[in-house]
Amino acid sequence: MSVQRWYRGRRLGLTSLTIAASGLLALLIGVAFAVLLWAIDDANSSTSARRASRTALVEAGSVEQLVSDLETGQRGFVITERDEFLQPWNEARGKLPAEMRRFTRSTTSSEQRRTAAQITREIRSYLDDYSIPLVEAVRRGDPAVSGLANTEEGKRRVDALRTLFDRYVSDERAHLAAHEDAASANAHRAVVAAAAGLAASTALVAAFTVLQHRAVVRPVRGAAAAAQRLAAGDLGVRITPSKVAEIGALGTSFNTMASSLQDSRRRVMQSVEEVHRRTARDLHDGAQQRLVSLMIALRLAREMLPREETPVTELMEDSIVNAQTAIDELRELARGIYPLTLTVKGLAGAVEDLASRCPIPTELDNGCDRRFDSAVESNAYFIVAEAVTNAVKHAQASQIDISLRLGDGALWIRVADDGVGGVPGPKAGSGLTGLADRVAAFDGTLTIASPLGEGTAIEVRIPVPD
């Protein structure tokens, strides 16, 4: 099971995750080092065993050479009865005790020790029971021991010793070959194990790096980007939940804060919208009605005046005109605060009235006939109003197109003009900042396309319940 699969479905802290990965990595490295140490120790043991086997072979060869010297010197003396032929025999006889002790100590196994003991017994028997008595008898001039016939037994004994030496050497060489094969096999296994440990450690480090990037680095970068968007006024931004405890807590706290800010802005905007609606209603039902009544009274008073009272009549006419101007301005002010048509006809009717009063030719493509929540309708209307106002003031346009439509669970608003373009984004401190705030307060998205010299198109998406 990979680290990524093990991680899925579990909510771990960074500390637990790091300790788990570090512990597993330490275990793999420890196993790899243990295998390497075992391989080094085994190589040292094999080297020592090979050295011991070679020493045993050398010692066996030395003892065998001394036995040959004994047999050769003895044979020459028996045949010729001349003392100079005994020199190799005397030298070999003097060296044999020490050489046989070294030979016995150099054995490498219990079986070889038994064979070496048998060889040393046979050598002593050859020397004590045959060779020395034969040489002494020849020196005494015993005629019974002269001639080649008396050397046949010595040859037979030496041949038997050579057979034992051959077996000893053959076994020792087989033992040496087995050590070399085992050392080679162990070295190969150690290399494979070390390579596997290194590969597993590398894979673990890579997996942990990928996991850390996915679980920590990428979410933190996302949180930083989301924080920048939040600071720029996009309150609809959210962080994808993370399964790492600390990162998950950070994301939850961020999302809670963003939701709280968005709800606060929405409540403020709803409160403001309610105040605007109430103010517009009060202006319409209060001051505007009184001004209308005043204008009617002035007209009636003018009708009641004699025609010869020209100065008074002109004063009354001016007052009537001023009263009508005040009524129009008050009506326009009330419409700017909250248009009455928005309450009566809804969003589509209010936008149609806005388009009809625009000083620039404006076309409305209305694909939205339903009513929405009053806060949504008010917000959407003022988005259109602000976009149209910006186009009238700054775009130098000859045509404005407004589109309203419903689709994919959202209200889509598009305001486009054929003006000079080059409008900066909301982050640049342009007049679109308020528009962006309105969109963000309702989880909406704002898209602005304004290539220089090609006009401006503002598209807004506001989620609405079906």
C-alpha positions in Angstrom: 0.0 0.0 0.0 1.5 3.3 -1.1 1.8 6.3 1.2 -0.8 8.2 -0.9 -3.4 5.4 -0.5 -2.6 5.2 3.2 -3.1 8.9 3.5 -6.5 8.9 1.8 -9.4 8.8 4.1 -7.4 9.7 7.2 -7.1 13.1 8.9 -3.6 13.3 10.1 -1.6 16.2 11.6 1.6 17.4 10.1 3.5 16.1 13.1 2.1 12.6 12.9 2.6 12.5 9.1 6.2 13.7 9.4 7.0 11.3 12.2 5.4 8.3 10.3 7.3 9.1 7.1 10.6 9.8 9.0 10.2 6.6 11.0 9.6 4.5 7.9 12.6 6.1 6.2 14.8 5.5 9.2 13.7 1.9 9.3 14.5 1.4 5.6 17.9 3.1 6.0 18.6 1.0 9.1 17.8 -2.2 7.3 19.9 -1.3 4.4 22.9 -0.4 6.7 22.3 -3.7 8.6 22.5 -5.7 5.4 25.6 -3.8 4.3 27.3 -4.4 7.7 26.3 -8.1 7.5 27.7 -8.2 4.0 31.0 -6.6 5.1 31.3 -9.0 8.1 30.5 -11.9 5.8 33.1 -10.7 3.3 35.7 -10.4 6.1 34.8 -13.9 7.4 35.1 -15.3 3.9 38.4 -13.6 3.4 39.7 -15.1 6.7 38.4 -18.5 5.7 40.1 -18.3 2.3 43.3 -17.2 3.9 43.1 -20.1 6.4 42.4 -22.6 3.6 45.4 -21.4 1.6 47.6 -21.6 4.8 46.3 -25.1 5.4 47.1 -26.1 1.8 50.6 -24.6 2.1 51.3 -26.4 5.3 50.0 -29.7 3.9 52.3 -29.2 0.9 55.3 -28.6 3.2 54.7 -31.7 5.2 54.1 -33.8 2.1 57.4 -32.5 0.7 59.2 -33.5 3.9 57.8 -37.0 3.6 59.0 -37.2 0.1 62.5 -36.1 1.3 62.4 -38.8 3.9 61.5 -41.4 1.4 64.1 -40.2 -1.2 67.0 -40.0 1.3 66.2 -43.3 2.9 65.9 -45.0 -0.5 69.3 -43.6 -1.7 71.0 -44.6 1.5 69.7 -48.1 1.5 70.7 -48.7 -2.1 74.2 -47.1 -1.9 74.9 -47.2 1.8 76.6 -43.8 1.4 75.9 -41.2 4.2 75.7 -38.2 1.9 72.3 -39.6 0.7 71.0 -39.3 4.3 71.3 -35.5 4.3 67.7 -34.8 3.0 66.4 -37.5 5.3 68.1 -35.9 8.4 66.9 -32.4 7.4 63.3 -33.6 6.9 63.4 -35.6 10.1 64.5 -32.5 12.0 61.8 -30.3 10.5 58.9 -32.7 10.7 57.8 -32.2 14.3 57.4 -28.4 14.0 55.9 -28.7 10.5 53.4 -31.3 11.7 52.3 -29.1 14.6 51.8 -26.1 12.2 50.0 -28.5 9.8 47.6 -29.7 12.6 46.9 -26.1 13.8 46.1 -24.9 10.3 43.2 -27.2 9.7 39.9 -25.5 9.0 37.3 -28.0 10.0 36.8 -31.0 12.3 36.9 -33.4 9.4 40.2 -31.9 8.2 41.6 -32.1 11.7 40.8 -35.8 11.8 42.5 -36.3 8.4 45.5 -34.3 9.6 45.7 -36.4 12.8 45.6 -39.5 10.7 48.4 -38.2 8.5 50.6 -37.3 11.4 50.1 -40.7 13.0 51.0 -42.4 9.7 54.1 -40.2 9.3 55.3 -41.1 12.9 54.5 -44.7 12.2 56.5 -44.5 8.9 59.4 -42.8 10.6 59.5 -44.7 13.9 58.4 -48.1 12.8 60.0 -48.3 9.4 62.4 -45.6 8.3 64.6 -45.1 11.4 64.9 -48.9 12.1 65.8 -49.5 8.4 68.5 -46.8 8.4 70.0 -48.1 11.6 70.0 -51.7 10.3 71.9 -50.5 7.1 74.4 -48.7 9.3 75.0 -51.8 11.3 75.7 -53.6 8.0 72.8 -56.1 8.4 72.8 -57.9 5.1 69.1 -58.7 5.4 68.1 -55.1 4.8 70.2 -54.2 1.8 68.9 -53.9 -1.7 65.8 -52.5 -3.5 63.5 -55.1 -2.0 63.6 -53.4 1.5 62.4 -50.1 0.0 59.1 -51.4 -1.4 57.4 -51.2 2.0 58.5 -47.6 2.3 57.1 -46.8 -1.1 53.8 -48.4 -0.2 53.6 -46.4 3.0 54.5 -43.2 1.3 51.9 -43.9 -1.5 49.3 -44.4 1.3 50.4 -41.0 2.8 50.2 -39.3 -0.6 46.6 -40.6 -0.9 45.7 -39.1 2.5 47.4 -35.8 1.4 45.5 -35.8 -1.9 42.2 -36.3 0.0 43.1 -33.6 2.5 44.0 -31.1 -0.3 41.0 -32.0 -2.3 38.7 -31.5 0.6 40.4 -28.2 1.5 40.1 -26.9 -2.0 36.4 -27.9 -2.1 36.0 -26.1 1.3 37.8 -23.0 -0.2 35.6 -23.1 -3.3 32.4 -23.3 -1.2 33.6 -20.3 0.9 34.2 -18.3 -2.3 30.8 -19.3 -3.8 29.0 -18.4 -0.5 30.9 -15.1 -0.3 30.0 -14.3 -3.9 26.3 -15.2 -3.3 26.2 -13.2 -0.1 27.8 -10.2 -1.7 25.2 -10.4 -4.6 22.4 -10.6 -2.1 23.8 -7.7 -0.1 24.1 -5.6 -3.3 20.5 -6.5 -4.2 19.2 -5.8 -0.7 21.2 -2.5 -0.5 19.8 -1.5 -4.0 16.3 -2.4 -2.9 16.7 -0.4 0.3 18.1 2.6 -1.6 15.3 2.3 -4.2 12.6 2.0 -1.4 14.1 5.0 0.5 14.2 7.1 -2.7 10.7 6.1 -3.5 9.6 6.9 0.0 11.3 10.3 -0.1 9.7 11.0 -3.5 6.3 9.8 -2.3 6.6 11.9 0.9 7.7 14.9 -1.2 4.7 14.5 -3.5 2.4 14.0 -0.6 3.8 17.0 1.2 3.3 19.1 -1.9 -0.2 17.9 -2.3 -1.2 18.0 1.4 0.7 21.1 2.5 2.5 23.2 -0.2 -0.4 23.3 -2.7 -3.1 24.0 0.0 -1.0 26.7 1.6 -0.4 28.3 -1.8 -4.1 28.1 -2.4 -4.8 29.7 1.0 -2.4 32.5 0.1 -4.0 33.1 -3.2 -7.5 33.0 -1.6 -6.3 35.5 1.1 -5.2 37.8 -1.7 -8.5 37.6 -3.4 -10.3 38.1 -0.1 -8.2 41.2 0.6 -9.1 42.5 -2.9 -12.8 42.2 -2.1 -13.8 38.8 -3.5 -15.8 37.5 -0.5 -17.0 34.5 -2.4 -13.6 32.8 -2.5 -13.3 29.5 -0.5 -10.6 27.0 0.3 -11.0 23.4 -0.6 -11.0 21.3 2.7 -7.7 19.5 3.4 -7.3 16.1 5.2 -4.2 17.4 7.0 -5.5 18.5 10.4 -3.6 21.8 10.6 -4.3 22.7 7.0 -7.9 21.6 7.3 -8.3 23.8 10.4 -6.8 26.7 8.5 -9.1 26.2 5.6 -12.2 25.9 7.8 -11.3 29.0 9.7 -10.7 30.9 6.5 -14.0 29.7 4.9 -15.8 30.6 8.1 -14.3 34.1 8.1 -15.0 34.6 4.5 -18.6 33.4 4.9 -19.0 35.7 7.9 -17.7 38.7 6.0 -19.9 37.9 3.0 -23.0 37.5 5.2 -22.1 40.7 6.9 -21.8 42.5 3.6 -25.0 40.9 2.4 -26.8 42.0 5.5 -25.4 45.5 5.2 -26.4 45.7 1.6 -29.9 44.4 2.4 -30.2 46.9 5.2 -29.1 49.7 2.9 -31.5 48.5 0.2 -34.3 48.5 2.8 -33.3 52.0 3.8 -33.2 53.1 0.2 -36.6 51.6 -0.5 -38.1 53.2 2.5 -36.5 56.6 1.7 -37.7 56.4 -1.9 -41.2 55.5 -0.7 -41.2 58.4 1.8 -40.0 60.8 -0.8 -42.6 59.6 -3.2 -45.5 59.5 -0.7 -44.4 62.5 1.3 -42.3 65.4 -0.2 -43.2 64.6 -3.8 -46.9 64.5 -3.1 -46.7 67.8 -1.2 -44.9 69.4 -4.1 -47.5 68.1 -6.5 -50.2 69.6 -4.2 -48.3 72.9 -4.0 -48.0 73.0 -7.8 -51.7 72.4 -8.3 -52.5 75.1 -5.7 -50.3 77.5 -7.6 -52.0 76.8 -10.9 -55.4 77.3 -9.3 -54.2 80.6 -7.7 -52.9 81.7 -11.1 -56.3 81.0 -12.7 -58.0 83.1 -10.0 -55.8 86.2 -10.6 -57.1 88.9 -12.8 -55.4 89.0 -16.2 -54.3 92.6 -15.7 -52.1 91.5 -12.7 -49.2 90.7 -15.1 -46.3 90.8 -12.6 -48.1 88.5 -10.2 -49.1 86.2 -13.0 -45.5 85.9 -14.1 -44.3 85.3 -10.6 -46.9 82.5 -10.3 -45.8 81.0 -13.6 -42.2 81.0 -12.4 -43.3 79.3 -9.2 -45.2 76.7 -11.0 -42.2 75.9 -13.3 -39.9 75.8 -10.2 -42.3 73.5 -8.5 -42.5 71.2 -11.5 -38.7 71.2 -11.7 -38.4 70.3 -8.0 -41.0 67.4 -8.6 -38.9 66.1 -11.5 -35.6 66.3 -9.6 -37.2 64.7 -6.5 -38.6 61.9 -8.7 -35.2 61.4 -10.3 -33.6 61.4 -6.9 -36.1 58.8 -5.6 -35.5 56.7 -8.7 -31.7 56.8 -8.1 -32.2 55.8 -4.5 -34.6 53.0 -5.3 -36.8 53.0 -8.4 -40.5 52.5 -7.8 -40.7 50.4 -11.0 -38.4 47.8 -9.4 -41.0 47.2 -6.7 -43.9 47.2 -9.1 -42.6 45.6 -12.2 -39.5 43.7 -11.0 -36.0 43.5 -12.4 -36.9 43.3 -16.1 -39.3 46.2 -15.9 -36.9 48.4 -14.0 -34.1 47.7 -16.4 -36.4 48.4 -19.4 -37.3 51.8 -17.8 -33.6 52.4 -17.2 -32.8 51.7 -20.8 -35.6 54.0 -22.1 -34.2 56.9 -20.1 -30.5 56.3 -21.1 -29.1 59.3 -23.1 -27.3 56.7 -25.3 -29.3 54.4 -27.6 -29.7 51.2 -25.5 -31.1 47.8 -26.5 -32.4 45.3 -24.0 -32.5 41.6 -24.6 -34.7 40.3 -21.8 -34.7 36.6 -21.3 -35.7 36.8 -17.6 -39.5 37.2 -16.8 -39.6 35.8 -13.3 -39.4 37.8 -10.0 -36.6 37.2 -7.5 -35.9 38.0 -3.9 -36.0 41.8 -3.4 -32.4 41.9 -2.3 -31.3 40.0 -5.5 -33.5 42.2 -7.7 -32.2 45.4 -6.1 -28.6 44.2 -6.3 -28.9 43.1 -10.0 -30.6 46.4 -10.9 -27.9 48.6 -9.4 -25.3 46.4 -11.1 -26.9 47.2 -14.4 -27.3 50.9 -13.4 -23.7 51.3 -12.4 -22.4 49.6 -15.6 -24.6 51.8 -17.8 -23.6 54.9 -15.8 -19.9 54.1 -16.3 -20.5 53.5 -20.0 -22.4 56.9 -20.4 -19.7 58.8 -18.5 -16.5 57.2 -19.7 -16.9 54.9 -22.7 -17.7 57.5 -25.4 -20.1 54.8 -26.8 -22.7 55.2 -29.4 -24.6 52.0 -28.5 -25.2 50.0 -25.2 -26.6 46.5 -25.2 -28.1 44.9 -22.0 -28.9 41.2 -21.7 -30.7 39.4 -18.9 -31.1 35.7 -18.9 -31.5 32.7 -16.6 -29.4 29.5 -16.9 -27.5 26.9 -14.9 -29.1 28.0 -11.6 -27.9 31.6 -12.1 -29.0 35.0 -13.3 -26.7 36.2 -16.1 -26.3 40.0 -16.7 -24.3 41.4 -19.6 -23.8 45.1 -20.3 -21.7 45.9 -23.4 -20.8 49.1 -25.3 -18.9 50.0 -28.4 -16.8 52.6 -26.8 -13.1 53.2 -26.4 -12.4 50.2 -24.0 -9.3 49.9 -21.9 -11.3 49.8 -18.7 -9.0 48.7 -15.7 -10.1 45.9 -13.4 -11.7 46.5 -10.0 -8.3 45.9 -8.3 -7.0 49.0 -10.0 -9.3 51.3 -8.0 -11.6 52.0 -10.9 -15.3 52.8 -10.7 -16.0 49.0 -11.0 -14.9 48.4 -7.4 -18.5 48.9 -6.1 -19.8 46.7 -8.8 -17.4 43.9 -7.8 -18.5 44.3 -4.1 -22.1 43.9 -5.1 -21.3 40.8 -7.1 -19.2 39.2 -4.4 -21.8 39.8 -1.7 -24.1 37.3 -3.5 -21.5 34.6 -4.3 -21.4 35.9 -7.9 -18.7 36.2 -10.4 -17.6 39.2 -12.4 -15.9 39.1 -15.8 -14.7 42.2 -17.6 -13.5 42.2 -21.2 -12.3 45.6 -22.4 -9.6 45.6 -25.1 -8.4 49.0 -26.0 -10.5 50.5 -28.8 -12.9 47.6 -29.0 -15.5 48.5 -26.3 -16.2 47.0 -22.9 -18.3 44.0 -22.0 -19.2 43.3 -18.4 -20.7 39.9 -17.6 -22.1 39.0 -14.1 -23.3 35.7 -12.8 -25.4 35.7 -9.6 -26.6 32.3 -8.2 -30.4 32.2 -7.7 -32.6 29.4 -6.4 -34.7 27.5 -8.9 
